[in-house]
Amino acid sequence: MRTYRAVNLNVLWFLIALNVVIFIITLARPEIIYFLGLTPALLSQRPWTIISSMFVHDPRIWTHIIFNMLSLYFLGSFFIRVAGDRNFLVVFFLGGLAGNLLYFLLGPLFTPGIGASGAVFALGGALAVIVPRVPVLIFPLPVPIPLWVAILIFFALLIILPMLILTNIAWQAHLGGLLLGLAAGLIFRRRRRTYYF
């Protein structure tokens, strides 16, 4: 029997709103990307970018923010139901930081890294460990697939696509976030909690 409980998604809505507001600002002032984005060679001069870059999206590519915010909403709201809003914030920020750290170590020195993808992949990675068999629908597949398979497919695509079409996708941030999320998921599972969804 499933037990449903009311959850407060205010923290999730705040993060989504913050991303949207910063996106609107970058539409008017695109150069803000260089001030808030994480440029590895400039991190010592702009230390705030290790966090601020998680909330910046490319104003020239609307799909960047749309995909990230939809993913953040669906994975975030599910994560909050499963593990609570405090754990959601911890995994979101640590995942974003882990992604940015890997981008700093392995990314191009003078190209700003931006976006919430590292944090989003952390949520997905954690959920893939906590509730791996939860069925999800992924367009265009006609049948539900287990969550862990969906996360694996998305990650593989984001590694392969840049190689095929030479896009500037920061795979380093995705990998760092995913690894942090998987580790967090293992920690949550070992607590032997009962998860409701």
Secondary structure, DSSP 8 states (H G I E B T S, - for coil): ---------HHHHHHHHHHHHHHHHHHH-TTHHHHHSB-GGGTTT-TTHHHHGGG---TT-HHHHHHHHHHHHHHHHHHHHHH-HHHHHHHHHHHHHHHHHHHHHHS-TTS-B--SHHHHHHHHHHHHHHSTT-EE--TT-SS-EEHHHHHHHHHHHHHHHHHHH-----HHHHHHHHHHHHHHHHHHHHTT-----
